[in-house]
């Protein structure tokens, strides 16, 4: 029996009964802890496919590093090669003159967009699925941070595809702007 073997081992050191019991408990807890499958430090929350596979530090640019908005961490993609996604698009224009995530001045009538995780800058085609019209835009900003929105288009880009609020779109990565 393991328990009696441990007590016999401790008796040879001429220790008092209470010290032997204390050492026995300590040794038992140490060995039990080593055999346990329970981690001592909780693992980080599991990341989604886009977060685990596509950490981005392209050119060490701060706008392509993980960032946090409203308590949620976003992980920009390292590469958007082959990226294609369907979702809801909105448009923004009241930020005229403000700076984008890349540090450039936002131009509401330009052909630009904001996306949470595409690497910046990125050139994408946005197709309005209601009318089939599409526009090529440069993603140079982060957002939208409203529930269920995939991309925010500048007013100029939204106008080209007939977007007047929210609409379902397809986004296709075309490469880096050149």
C-alpha positions in Angstrom: 0.0 0.0 0.0 1.4 3.4 -1.1 0.2 5.2 2.0 2.0 2.9 4.5 5.2 3.0 2.4 5.2 6.9 2.7 4.7 6.7 6.5 7.6 4.2 6.9 9.8 6.4 4.7 9.1 9.4 7.0 9.6 7.5 10.3 13.3 7.0 9.5 13.9 10.8 9.9 12.8 10.7 13.6 10.1 13.4 13.1 7.2 14.0 15.4 3.9 12.4 14.4 2.2 15.7 13.4 5.2 16.8 11.2 5.2 13.4 9.5 1.4 13.7 8.8 2.0 17.3 7.5 4.8 16.1 5.2 2.7 13.2 4.0 -0.1 15.5 3.1 2.3 17.9 1.4 3.9 15.1 -0.6 0.5 13.6 -1.5 -0.8 16.9 -2.8 2.4 17.6 -4.8 2.3 14.2 -6.5 -1.4 14.4 -7.0 -1.0 17.8 -8.6 1.6 16.5 -11.0 -0.7 13.6 -12.1 -3.6 15.9 -12.6 -4.8 16.9 -16.1 -6.2 20.1 -14.8 -4.0 23.1 -15.8 -2.8 25.3 -13.0 -3.2 28.4 -15.2 -6.4 28.7 -17.2 -5.8 28.7 -20.9 -6.6 31.7 -23.0 -10.0 31.7 -24.6 -10.1 29.8 -27.9 -9.7 32.1 -30.8 -11.8 31.8 -34.0 -10.4 30.6 -37.2 -9.6 34.1 -38.4 -7.8 34.9 -35.1 -5.7 31.8 -34.8 -4.7 31.4 -38.4 -4.1 35.0 -39.4 -2.3 37.1 -36.7 -1.0 40.0 -38.6 2.0 42.2 -38.0 2.6 43.1 -41.7 5.5 45.7 -41.8 5.1 45.9 -38.0 2.3 48.4 -38.7 0.2 49.2 -35.6 -3.0 49.1 -37.6 -2.4 45.4 -38.5 -1.8 44.3 -34.9 -4.5 42.9 -32.6 -6.7 45.6 -31.1 -9.6 45.9 -28.7 -12.9 47.8 -29.1 -15.8 47.7 -26.6 -14.2 44.8 -24.7 -13.6 42.6 -27.8 -10.2 41.8 -29.3 -9.9 41.7 -33.1 -7.0 39.9 -34.8 -6.2 41.3 -38.3 -5.4 38.7 -40.9 -1.8 38.1 -42.0 -3.0 37.4 -45.5 -6.4 37.8 -47.2 -5.5 35.7 -50.2 -8.6 33.8 -51.3 -10.8 35.8 -48.9 -14.5 36.0 -49.9 -17.4 36.6 -47.6 -21.0 37.5 -47.5 -22.5 39.9 -45.0 -24.2 43.2 -44.3 -22.7 46.5 -45.5 -23.4 49.9 -44.2 -21.9 53.3 -45.1 -20.3 56.1 -43.2 -19.6 59.7 -44.1 -20.0 62.0 -41.1 -16.4 61.3 -40.1 -15.1 63.7 -42.9 -11.6 64.9 -42.1 -11.0 62.4 -39.3 -8.1 60.0 -39.6 -8.5 56.4 -40.6 -6.7 53.5 -38.8 -3.9 54.0 -41.3 -3.5 57.6 -40.4 -4.8 59.1 -43.7 -7.7 61.6 -43.8 -11.1 60.1 -44.4 -12.7 61.3 -47.6 -16.4 60.5 -47.6 -16.7 60.7 -51.4 -13.7 58.5 -52.1 -13.8 54.7 -52.8 -12.7 53.4 -49.4 -14.0 51.1 -46.7 -13.6 49.9 -43.1 -13.3 46.2 -42.1 -12.5 44.7 -38.7 -9.9 42.1 -39.8 -8.7 42.5 -43.4 -5.0 43.5 -43.5 -4.6 47.2 -44.2 -4.4 48.4 -46.9 -6.4 45.9 -49.0 -8.2 46.2 -52.3 -11.6 44.4 -52.4 -14.6 44.2 -54.6 -17.9 44.8 -52.9 -21.0 43.5 -54.7 -24.5 44.6 -53.7 -26.5 41.3 -53.9 -29.8 43.1 -54.3 -28.9 44.8 -57.6 -25.7 43.1 -58.8 -23.7 46.4 -58.8 -20.1 46.3 -57.6 -17.3 48.7 -56.7 -13.6 48.2 -56.0 -12.5 49.9 -52.8 -9.4 50.3 -50.7 -9.9 49.1 -47.1 -7.9 51.6 -45.0 -9.9 51.8 -41.8 -11.2 49.6 -39.0 -14.9 48.9 -38.3 -17.8 48.6 -38.4 -18.3 47.8 -34.7 -22.1 47.4 -34.8 -23.6 44.0 -34.5 -23.8 41.8 -37.7 -22.0 44.3 -39.9 -19.2 43.2 -42.1 -18.0 46.3 -43.9 -18.5 50.1 -43.8 -18.3 51.8 -47.2 -17.5 55.5 -47.7 -20.4 57.4 -49.0 -18.9 57.5 -52.5 -18.5 53.7 -52.7 -22.0 53.2 -51.2 -23.5 55.5 -53.9 -21.8 53.5 -56.7 -23.5 50.3 -55.7 -26.8 51.8 -54.7 -26.5 51.4 -51.0 -28.9 53.6 -49.0 -28.6 52.2 -45.5 -27.9 48.5 -45.1 -27.7 45.8 -47.7 -26.3 42.3 -48.2 -23.0 42.2 -50.0 -20.3 39.9 -51.2 -16.7 40.9 -50.5 -13.8 39.5 -52.6 -10.1 40.3 -51.9 -8.3 41.6 -55.0 -4.9 42.2 -53.5 -2.9 45.0 -52.1 -3.4 48.4 -53.7 -0.7 49.1 -56.2 
